[in-house]
Amino acid sequence: MRTRTIIILTGITALAIAGAMVVSTRPASTSNNPAATNGTAPTSDSNLFLPAIAPAADRIDRIEIESAGQRTVLVKRDEAWIVDNRAGYPAVMDRIAGLVAGLGSAATIEPRTSQPDLYDRIGVGEPGPDQPVATRVRIAAADTPLADVILGAAGPATSDPTLPPMRYARRSGEDRAYLIATTAAPQADPMAWLNRIALEIRPERIARVRIETPDGAAIRVSRDTPADTFALAGLAEGEAPDAGAVARAGNALGFISADNIQPAADLDWSNARSATFATFDGLVISFELAEHEGVTWAKLAAAVDPAALTEPEPATPQPATDDARTPIPDQTTRANEPLDISAPPAVEPSDVVPPTDRMTQDPAPTEANTPEPIELAATRDEAARLNAQWQGWAYALAEFKARQLALSRSEYLAK
């Protein structure tokens, strides 16, 4: 590889790192910037392919990505990024920072063709359903265009894995295509910009599970300590549990990743099934599960079960005993109303009692000044965070997870 190319590639790596830090951490600037006022790139002798991006990186508020018939619109509102064409679902900031840094530090290696009939060979023609490679990216700050570029096919491979990859690119409206070096790899699928991990709970936290099956039966499994195996309740004489199926029911909450996300109000929940998971530290997660066009959708809500920890944490450390943690009883508390895990839950985000209301919500006057266990206070914070993420949204479950929550009662029994 030529020395000049190596120097450029090494420099872009440092620029990309610095650019990502700017996008992620620098507050909005109020300084005047030529790129932000007239949309033109500032005069520079550098090799930057899109020089207007870096000076305005902290003021960028709109990014559009189009490729192969797909389109993503990312918009910054109130200092947070959302996917505008996914009903405003929050976007993953790190991915946006990486894209801006990668394009802002993109370096020109050498000019290539200016003949339109050769564009398709290197993927820099106009994007469309019949152009699987070409990806168009538009970046703006306060309605001022900063970049409009078509990224094409990958360029020659580098022998040094620490250097950024090369690819072909053409600034929209210009005839000349270029070979550039950039770490940017934008995707036009809106799902690529969403945080698809709806929930991740360590399996050892789960104490009790109730799953309403499609045939109307309710499966209940529970255990007294994290070291125990789950036991299936309600067995008739002569019935034996399928140990594997029971264990999978107990561990079903471990990792929930969505294949799609949309507003919950857009779906019909009138025939929804329910599932409830209770942890040893007082967290109660409820699901509503509905089928729509062959896909299982879930609404999630979190609540707190104050009865899970019946004893306040001691002021001084005490020796551990075998019964130091009280198992979750059959009845829990939902804002001082019964929450029976053996019945379909009715859990709403409001079930998490705000910190300022905790004392007034205590049922017994003698407990009014009893300090809340630290572990339960952390659970309240966790429930509030989860509800803030979930409220108003429905998550399409992966097929294997949907199947895990849709077994019939007979499938929990040994054959």
SULQUI-V178297 format. One record per residue. N is the residue number from 0. RES is the residue in one small letter. PHI is phi as a letter, one per 30 degrees, with the letter a starting at -180 (* if undefined). PSI is psi as a letter, one per 30 degrees, with the letter a starting at -180 (NA if undefined). D_FIRST is the distance of its C-alpha to the first C-alpha in whole Angstrom. Layout:
# SULQUI-V178297
n	res	phi	psi	d_first
N	RES	PHI	PSI	D_FIRST
N	RES	PHI	PSI	D_FIRST
This chain:
# SULQUI-V178297
n	res	phi	psi	d_first
0	m	*	k	0
1	r	d	k	4
2	t	e	e	7
3	r	d	e	9
4	t	d	e	7
5	i	d	e	7
6	i	d	e	10
7	i	d	e	11
8	l	d	e	11
9	t	d	e	13
10	g	d	e	15
11	i	d	e	16
12	t	d	e	17
13	a	d	e	19
14	l	d	e	21
15	a	d	e	21
16	i	d	e	23
17	a	d	e	25
18	g	d	e	26
19	a	d	e	27
20	m	d	e	30
21	v	d	e	31
22	v	d	e	32
23	s	d	e	33
24	t	b	f	35
25	r	d	k	36
26	p	d	l	39
27	a	e	k	40
28	s	c	k	39
29	t	c	g	42
30	s	d	l	41
31	n	d	k	40
32	n	b	k	37
33	p	e	e	36
34	a	d	f	34
35	a	d	f	37
36	t	c	e	39
37	n	b	g	38
38	g	i	g	35
39	t	c	l	33
40	a	d	k	30
41	p	d	k	30
42	t	d	k	29
43	s	a	k	26
44	d	c	g	23
45	s	d	l	20
46	n	c	g	18
47	l	d	k	20
48	f	d	e	20
49	l	b	i	24
50	p	d	f	25
51	a	d	f	29
52	i	d	e	28
53	a	e	e	27
54	p	d	f	30
55	a	c	g	33
56	a	e	e	31
57	d	d	f	35
58	r	c	g	37
59	i	d	k	35
60	d	b	g	38
61	r	a	k	37
62	i	b	k	34
63	e	c	k	34
64	i	b	k	32
65	e	b	k	32
66	s	a	k	31
67	a	h	h	33
68	g	i	f	36
69	q	c	l	36
70	r	a	k	36
71	t	b	k	36
72	v	b	j	37
73	l	c	k	37
74	v	b	k	39
75	k	c	k	40
76	r	b	k	44
77	d	h	h	46
78	e	i	g	42
79	a	b	k	42
80	w	c	k	39
81	i	b	l	41
82	v	c	j	40
83	d	d	e	42
84	n	c	g	42
85	r	b	h	43
86	a	h	g	46
87	g	i	g	45
88	y	d	k	44
89	p	e	k	42
90	a	c	l	38
91	v	d	j	36
92	m	d	e	35
93	d	e	e	32
94	r	d	e	30
95	i	d	e	31
96	a	d	e	30
97	g	d	e	26
98	l	d	e	26
99	v	d	e	27
100	a	d	e	25
101	g	d	e	22
102	l	d	e	23
103	g	d	f	24
104	s	c	g	20
105	a	e	k	18
106	a	c	k	16
107	t	d	k	15
108	i	c	e	12
109	e	a	l	13
110	p	d	l	17
111	r	b	b	17
112	t	d	l	21
113	s	c	g	24
114	q	c	j	26
115	p	e	e	28
116	d	d	f	29
117	l	c	f	25
118	y	e	e	25
119	d	d	f	26
120	r	d	e	23
121	i	c	g	20
122	g	i	g	23
123	v	c	g	24
124	g	d	l	28
125	e	d	k	31
126	p	d	k	31
127	g	a	l	34
128	p	e	f	35
129	d	c	g	34
130	q	b	i	30
131	p	d	f	29
132	v	c	e	25
133	a	d	k	26
134	t	b	k	27
135	r	c	k	29
136	v	b	k	29
137	r	c	k	31
138	i	b	k	32
139	a	b	l	35
140	a	b	j	37
141	a	h	h	41
142	d	i	g	40
143	t	c	j	38
144	p	d	k	35
145	l	c	f	32
146	a	a	k	29
147	d	b	j	29
148	v	b	k	26
149	i	c	j	25
150	l	c	k	22
151	g	c	b	21
152	a	d	l	19
153	a	d	k	16
154	g	d	a	13
155	p	e	k	10
156	a	d	k	10
157	t	c	l	8
158	s	d	f	8
159	d	c	j	10
160	p	d	f	13
161	t	d	f	14
162	l	c	k	12
163	p	d	l	14
164	p	d	l	13
165	m	c	k	12
166	r	a	l	15
167	y	d	k	17
168	a	a	l	20
169	r	b	k	23
170	r	d	k	25
171	s	e	k	29
172	g	j	f	31
173	e	c	l	28
174	d	d	e	27
175	r	d	k	23
176	a	c	l	21
177	y	b	l	17
178	l	c	k	14
179	i	b	l	14
180	a	c	k	13
181	t	a	k	17
182	t	d	f	18
183	a	d	k	21
184	a	b	i	23
185	p	d	k	26
186	q	c	k	29
187	a	d	f	32
188	d	d	j	34
189	p	e	e	37
190	m	d	f	37
191	a	d	f	34
192	w	c	g	35
193	l	c	l	38
194	n	d	j	39
195	r	d	f	40
196	i	d	j	41
197	a	d	e	45
198	l	a	k	46
199	e	b	j	46
200	i	b	k	49
201	r	d	k	49
202	p	e	e	51
203	e	d	f	53
204	r	d	f	54
205	i	d	k	56
206	a	c	e	60
207	r	b	k	61
208	v	b	k	60
209	r	b	k	62
210	i	b	k	61
211	e	d	j	63
212	t	d	l	62
213	p	d	f	62
214	d	d	g	66
215	g	j	f	67
216	a	d	l	67
217	a	c	k	66
218	i	c	k	64
219	r	b	k	64
220	v	b	k	63
221	s	a	l	63
222	r	a	l	63
223	d	d	e	64
224	t	b	l	62
225	p	d	f	58
226	a	d	f	58
227	d	d	l	61
228	t	d	l	60
229	f	d	k	61
230	a	c	k	64
231	l	c	k	65
232	a	d	l	68
233	g	i	g	71
234	l	d	k	71
235	a	d	l	74
236	e	e	k	76
237	g	j	f	75
238	e	c	k	71
239	a	b	k	68
240	p	d	l	65
241	d	d	j	62
242	a	e	e	60
243	g	d	e	56
244	a	d	e	57
245	v	d	e	59
246	a	d	e	56
247	r	d	e	54
248	a	d	e	56
249	g	d	f	56
250	n	c	g	52
251	a	d	f	52
252	l	d	f	51
253	g	e	e	48
254	f	b	j	45
255	i	c	j	46
256	s	c	k	43
257	a	d	k	43
258	d	d	f	42
259	n	a	l	43
260	i	b	k	45
261	q	a	l	48
262	p	d	k	51
263	a	d	f	54
264	a	d	f	56
265	d	d	f	55
266	l	c	l	56
267	d	c	k	59
268	w	c	g	60
269	s	d	f	64
270	n	c	g	63
271	a	d	k	61
272	r	c	l	61
273	s	b	l	61
274	a	b	k	59
275	t	b	k	60
276	f	b	k	58
277	a	c	k	59
278	t	c	l	58
279	f	d	f	59
280	d	c	g	59
281	g	j	g	60
282	l	c	k	58
283	v	b	j	59
284	i	c	k	56
285	s	c	k	58
286	f	c	k	56
287	e	c	k	58
288	l	c	k	56
289	a	b	k	57
290	e	c	k	56
291	h	b	j	54
292	e	h	h	53
293	g	i	g	52
294	v	c	k	50
295	t	c	k	52
296	w	c	k	52
297	a	b	k	52
298	k	c	k	54
299	l	b	k	54
300	a	b	k	56
301	a	c	k	56
302	a	b	l	60
303	v	c	k	61
304	d	c	i	64
305	p	e	f	65
306	a	d	f	68
307	a	d	e	65
308	l	b	j	65
309	t	d	f	69
310	e	c	k	69
311	p	d	l	67
312	e	d	k	65
313	p	d	l	67
314	a	d	e	67
315	t	b	k	66
316	p	e	k	64
317	q	c	l	67
318	p	e	k	66
319	a	d	k	65
320	t	b	l	67
321	d	d	f	66
322	d	c	h	68
323	a	d	e	66
324	r	c	k	64
325	t	d	k	67
326	p	e	l	66
327	i	d	k	66
328	p	d	l	69
329	d	d	e	70
330	q	c	k	71
331	t	c	a	68
332	t	c	k	68
333	r	b	j	67
334	a	h	h	68
335	n	i	g	71
336	e	b	l	72
337	p	d	k	72
338	l	b	j	68
339	d	c	j	69
340	i	d	f	66
341	s	d	f	68
342	a	b	l	68
343	p	e	k	66
344	p	d	l	64
345	a	b	i	65
346	v	c	k	62
347	e	b	l	61
348	p	e	f	59
349	s	d	f	62
350	d	d	f	63
351	v	d	j	61
352	v	d	k	63
353	p	e	k	62
354	p	e	e	62
355	t	d	f	65
356	d	c	f	67
357	r	d	e	67
358	m	d	e	70
359	t	d	f	72
360	q	d	f	71
361	d	d	k	72
362	p	d	e	75
363	a	c	k	77
364	p	e	e	78
365	t	d	f	79
366	e	c	g	75
367	a	d	e	74
368	n	c	g	73
369	t	d	k	71
370	p	d	k	68
371	e	d	k	65
372	p	e	k	63
373	i	e	e	60
374	e	d	e	58
375	l	d	e	60
376	a	d	e	59
377	a	d	e	55
378	t	d	e	56
379	r	d	e	58
380	d	d	e	54
381	e	d	e	52
382	a	d	e	55
383	a	d	e	54
384	r	d	e	51
385	l	d	e	50
386	n	d	e	53
387	a	d	e	51
388	q	d	e	48
389	w	d	f	50
390	q	e	k	53
391	g	j	f	53
392	w	c	l	50
393	a	b	k	50
394	y	c	k	48
395	a	d	j	47
396	l	d	k	47
397	a	d	l	45
398	e	e	e	47
399	f	d	e	47
400	k	d	e	48
401	a	d	e	51
402	r	d	e	52
403	q	d	e	53
404	l	c	g	55
405	a	b	g	57
406	l	d	k	58
407	s	d	l	62
408	r	d	e	65
409	s	d	f	65
410	e	d	f	61
411	y	c	f	62
412	l	c	k	65
413	a	d	k	65
414	k	d	NA	66
